[in-house]
């Protein structure tokens, strides 16, 4: 009886352990019920509300026009030119004696001393016509004209167009030898000159080292050939003059030409270090890099490429404010067409500059068309559905 009373006495003051556990489980179920109810409510709202597309997925409005801008265009591009090179040449000396100084290390350059024989400087001259005789005041001839031209190129005061050995030639020769440290009587003995077919030649097989003997009319070196012309590889003539740059030297490629044979330009290209290096190791028959650009840049319109329709060759049309206008396509640049307004005659006239000298009535008419086309330059061009079905005649 005592054991039973003890168990009853221990539980009479409150809930037992089992009661407390049941209380905690009930609270947990209550919280889960609340959470579940909230989730069901949110889901129902999301299901019942209408769909809304994000703004980023909304359909963009069609662009049916674009602005027209202008720029100057020189049509600069890289090309390949094939040089025509003359055969190697022997360098002859016209005096005999002992070489007392050798100045050939830096190459042979017109107007400078290549060497000294018996203490007297021997000057090199790259004249267009070979120097073959002694020259003095009063002489005439093509060799004298060539001498005057070269003295002028070397910045001495001579008349480059004259075939007369005049007082200007006299004082130019005096100044030339004076710069070499030699007093001159104004004449030009052949013994004091080495003729070069071009300026800036690199001599090979040099046989005039200091201390050696040289004999008149004997070769002392060989120089490689010179450029006589440059031909644009696979080129087509341009309607306007172009500036051409080869090895850093700039010349003019005339309108309608694919060959440049200007002696002065060819001589400068030949004398360039880059050509000298290329001549030693490159296959020049494959051509060398060059660039050409319009000598006089032209004004062009920039429009989206999609704005030009009915394209045939370099011809097409654009539309603006319901008008269709013929254009000539001059070039392209990253999805942009560079165009000029007007028919082919008008565009060609503008590209070549519409020279005022000797302008004919037909030229004036073309100039009028040019002015009219320029006055009608649109500020915007049509695109997309705005030109759908448009024709270009």
C-alpha positions in Angstrom: 0.0 0.0 0.0 2.9 2.3 0.8 4.3 2.1 -2.8 1.1 2.9 -4.5 0.5 6.0 -2.4 4.0 7.2 -3.3 3.3 7.1 -7.0 0.0 8.9 -6.6 1.5 11.6 -4.4 4.2 12.4 -7.0 1.7 13.2 -9.8 -0.9 15.1 -7.9 0.6 18.6 -8.2 0.3 19.2 -12.2 0.5 17.8 -15.6 2.8 14.9 -16.2 5.6 14.5 -18.7 3.3 13.0 -21.4 1.0 16.0 -21.1 3.9 18.4 -21.8 4.9 16.5 -25.0 1.4 16.5 -26.3 1.3 20.3 -25.9 4.5 20.9 -27.9 3.3 18.7 -30.8 0.0 20.6 -31.0 1.9 24.0 -31.3 4.0 22.6 -34.1 1.0 21.4 -36.1 -0.6 24.8 -35.7 2.4 26.6 -37.1 2.6 24.2 -40.1 -1.1 24.7 -40.8 -0.6 28.5 -40.8 2.4 28.2 -43.2 0.5 25.9 -45.5 -2.5 28.2 -45.6 -0.3 31.2 -46.5 1.4 29.2 -49.3 -2.0 28.1 -50.8 -3.2 31.7 -50.7 -0.2 33.1 -52.5 -0.4 30.3 -55.2 -4.1 31.0 -55.7 -3.4 34.7 -56.2 -0.6 34.0 -58.8 -2.9 31.6 -60.7 -5.9 34.0 -60.8 -4.0 37.2 -61.7 -3.5 37.8 -65.5 -0.1 37.3 -67.2 2.1 40.4 -67.6 5.0 40.2 -70.1 8.3 41.9 -69.0 8.9 45.2 -70.7 12.2 43.9 -72.1 10.3 41.3 -74.2 7.8 43.8 -75.6 7.9 44.1 -79.4 10.0 47.0 -80.6 8.5 49.5 -83.0 9.8 49.3 -86.6 12.4 51.9 -87.6 11.3 53.2 -91.0 13.8 56.1 -91.4 17.4 57.0 -90.4 19.4 60.3 -90.5 21.7 61.2 -93.3 25.2 62.5 -92.4 28.0 63.8 -94.6 31.8 63.2 -94.6 34.8 63.7 -96.8 36.0 60.5 -98.4 39.4 59.9 -100.0 38.9 56.2 -100.9 42.2 55.3 -99.3 43.0 51.6 -99.7 46.0 49.2 -99.8 47.1 47.9 -103.2 50.0 46.0 -104.7 52.4 47.5 -107.2 54.9 45.6 -109.3 58.1 47.6 -109.9 60.0 47.4 -113.3 63.7 47.5 -112.4 66.6 48.1 -114.7 69.6 45.8 -114.9 72.5 46.3 -112.5 75.0 48.9 -113.7 78.8 49.2 -113.4 80.2 52.3 -111.8 83.1 53.7 -113.8 85.8 56.1 -112.6 87.3 58.7 -115.0 90.7 59.3 -113.4 93.7 57.3 -112.5 95.7 57.4 -109.3 95.8 56.2 -105.7 92.7 56.1 -103.5 93.6 58.3 -100.5 90.1 58.3 -98.9 87.1 56.0 -99.2 83.7 57.6 -98.5 81.5 54.8 -99.9 80.4 53.1 -96.6 77.1 55.0 -96.5 76.3 54.4 -100.1 76.7 56.5 -103.2 74.7 59.8 -103.0 74.5 62.5 -105.7 76.4 65.6 -104.7 78.8 63.9 -102.3 82.3 62.6 -102.7 82.5 58.8 -103.2 86.2 58.7 -102.7 89.4 60.8 -103.1 92.1 60.1 -105.6 95.5 61.6 -105.0 93.9 63.8 -102.4 91.2 65.3 -104.6 87.5 64.5 -104.0 85.6 62.7 -106.8 81.9 63.8 -106.7 79.0 61.6 -107.7 76.2 63.1 -109.8 72.9 61.3 -110.7 72.0 63.2 -113.8 69.2 62.0 -116.2 71.7 62.0 -119.1 75.2 60.5 -118.6 78.0 62.9 -118.2 80.6 61.9 -120.8 82.8 65.0 -121.5 84.5 67.9 -119.8 82.0 70.8 -119.4 82.7 74.5 -119.1 80.9 77.8 -119.5 79.5 78.3 -123.0 78.8 74.6 -123.6 75.3 73.4 -124.6 73.5 70.1 -124.9 71.3 67.6 -123.1 74.0 66.7 -120.7 74.3 70.3 -119.7 70.5 70.5 -119.2 70.7 67.3 -117.1 73.5 68.9 -115.0 71.5 72.1 -114.4 68.5 70.0 -113.4 70.5 67.9 -110.9 72.3 71.0 -109.5 68.9 72.5 -108.9 67.6 69.4 -107.2 70.6 69.5 -104.9 69.6 73.0 -103.9 72.2 74.8 -106.0 71.1 77.9 -107.9 70.9 76.7 -111.6 68.3 76.9 -114.3 66.8 73.4 -114.5 65.3 74.0 -117.9 68.3 75.4 -119.6 70.8 73.5 -121.8 73.3 76.3 -121.5 76.4 76.2 -119.2 75.6 79.7 -118.0 76.9 81.9 -115.2 74.3 80.2 -112.9 75.8 76.8 -113.7 79.3 78.2 -113.2 78.5 79.5 -109.6 76.6 76.3 -108.8 79.6 74.2 -109.7 81.9 76.5 -107.6 79.5 76.1 -104.6 79.3 72.3 -105.1 83.1 71.8 -104.9 83.4 74.4 -102.2 81.2 72.3 -100.0 83.6 69.4 -100.6 86.5 71.6 -99.5 87.9 72.2 -103.0 88.5 75.4 -104.9 87.0 75.3 -108.4 87.5 77.4 -111.5 83.8 76.9 -112.4 84.4 74.2 -115.0 83.4 70.5 -114.5 86.2 68.1 -115.7 85.0 64.6 -116.3 87.9 63.3 -114.2 86.3 64.9 -111.1 82.9 63.2 -111.6 81.4 59.7 -111.2 78.1 59.4 -113.0 75.2 57.5 -111.3 72.1 56.3 -113.0 70.1 57.0 -109.8 70.6 58.7 -106.5 71.1 56.7 -103.2 72.7 53.6 -104.7 74.3 50.9 -102.5 77.5 49.8 -104.1 78.6 46.2 -104.2 81.9 44.7 -105.3 83.6 47.9 -104.3 87.2 48.0 -105.7 88.4 51.4 -104.5 89.4 50.9 -100.9 91.9 53.3 -99.5 95.5 52.6 -100.7 94.4 50.8 -103.9 95.2 52.0 -107.4 92.4 52.9 -109.8 92.5 53.5 -113.6 90.4 55.7 -115.8 87.4 54.1 -117.5 87.6 51.1 -115.3 84.7 49.8 -113.0 85.1 50.3 -109.3 81.7 48.9 -108.2 78.3 47.6 -109.3 75.0 49.1 -108.2 71.6 47.3 -108.4 69.0 48.3 -110.9 66.7 51.3 -110.5 62.9 51.4 -110.6 61.8 52.7 -114.0 58.0 52.3 -113.4 55.4 50.9 -111.0 52.3 49.1 -112.2 49.2 48.6 -110.1 48.6 44.8 -109.9 45.2 43.8 -111.2 44.4 47.5 -111.2 41.6 49.4 -113.0 41.9 53.1 -113.9 40.3 55.6 -111.6 38.4 58.6 -113.0 40.4 61.1 -110.8 44.0 61.7 -109.8 45.2 59.6 -106.9 48.0 60.0 -104.4 50.2 56.9 -104.3 52.6 56.0 -101.5 55.3 53.4 -101.9 57.9 52.8 -99.2 57.0 56.1 -97.6 57.5 58.1 -100.8 54.5 59.9 -102.3 53.6 60.5 -105.9 50.6 61.0 -108.2 48.8 58.3 -110.1 47.1 60.1 -112.9 43.5 59.7 -113.7 42.9 56.8 -116.1 46.3 55.3 -115.4 47.5 52.1 -113.7 51.2 52.8 -114.3 53.4 55.5 -112.8 56.7 56.2 -114.5 57.6 59.7 -113.2 61.4 59.6 -113.1 61.6 61.8 -110.0 59.2 59.6 -108.0 60.8 56.4 -109.2 64.2 57.7 -108.2 62.9 58.5 -104.7 61.4 55.1 -104.2 64.6 53.5 -105.5 66.7 55.5 -103.0 64.5 54.5 -100.0 66.0 52.2 -97.5 62.9 49.9 -97.6 63.4 49.3 -101.3 67.1 48.7 -100.9 66.3 46.0 -98.3 63.5 44.5 -100.4 65.8 44.4 -103.4 68.3 42.2 -101.6 65.9 39.5 -100.4 62.3 39.8 -101.7 60.8 38.6 -104.9 59.8 41.9 -106.5 57.9 40.2 -109.3 55.2 39.5 -106.7 54.8 43.2 -106.0 55.2 45.4 -103.0 52.7 47.1 -100.7 51.4 50.5 -101.5 48.4 52.8 -100.7 46.3 55.0 -102.9 43.9 57.7 -102.1 42.0 60.4 -104.0 44.2 63.4 -104.4 41.2 65.6 -103.8 38.7 64.0 -101.2 35.1 64.2 -102.2 32.0 64.9 -100.1 29.7 61.8 -99.6 26.5 60.9 -97.8 26.5 58.2 -95.1 23.3 56.1 -95.1 22.5 52.7 -93.7 23.3 50.0 -96.3 19.6 48.8 -96.1 18.5 52.2 -97.3 19.9 51.7 -100.8 17.7 49.5 -103.0 17.7 48.4 -106.7 21.5 48.1 -106.6 23.1 47.3 -110.0 26.9 47.6 -109.9 27.7 50.9 -108.2 24.2 52.4 -109.0 21.1 52.3 -106.8 18.4 54.5 -105.3 17.3 55.9 -101.9 13.9 57.2 -100.8 13.1 60.2 -98.7 9.7 61.9 -98.0 8.1 59.8 -100.7 10.7 60.7 -103.3 13.0 58.2 -105.0 16.5 59.5 -105.9 19.2 57.7 -107.9 22.6 57.5 -106.3 26.1 56.3 -107.0 27.7 54.0 -104.4 31.2 55.3 -103.7 32.2 53.0 -100.9 31.1 51.2 -97.7 32.0 51.3 -94.0 30.7 48.8 -91.4 27.1 48.5 -92.5 27.0 52.0 -94.0 26.9 52.9 -97.6 28.8 56.0 -98.8 26.8 57.5 -101.7 26.6 60.5 -103.9 23.3 61.8 -105.4 22.6 62.1 -109.1 23.1 60.1 -112.3 26.5 58.6 -113.4 27.5 61.8 -115.3 26.8 64.0 -112.4 28.6 61.8 -109.9 31.6 61.5 -112.2 31.7 65.2 -112.7 31.7 65.8 -108.9 34.4 63.2 -108.3 36.8 64.7 -110.7 36.1 68.2 -109.3 34.2 69.7 -112.2 37.3 71.6 -113.5 36.4 75.2 -114.3 39.1 75.6 -116.9 37.9 74.9 -120.4 34.4 74.0 -119.2 32.0 73.3 -122.1 28.3 73.8 -122.2 27.8 70.1 -121.4 30.0 70.5 -118.4 28.0 73.5 -117.3 24.8 71.4 -117.6 26.4 68.6 -115.5 27.4 71.3 -113.0 23.8 72.5 -112.9 22.7 68.9 -112.2 25.3 68.7 -109.5 24.0 71.9 -107.8 20.5 70.7 -108.0 21.3 67.3 -106.6 23.2 68.9 -103.7 20.3 71.3 -103.0 18.0 68.4 -102.7 20.2 66.4 -100.2 17.8 64.7 -97.8 18.1 64.9 -94.1 16.6 61.4 -93.6 16.2 58.2 -95.7 13.5 55.6 -95.6 14.0 52.1 -94.4 12.2 48.7 -94.0 8.5 48.7 -94.9 8.8 52.3 -96.0 10.7 51.2 -99.1 9.0 47.8 -99.5 8.1 47.4 -103.2 10.0 50.5 -104.3 11.6 50.4 -107.7 14.8 52.0 -109.0 14.9 52.9 -112.7 
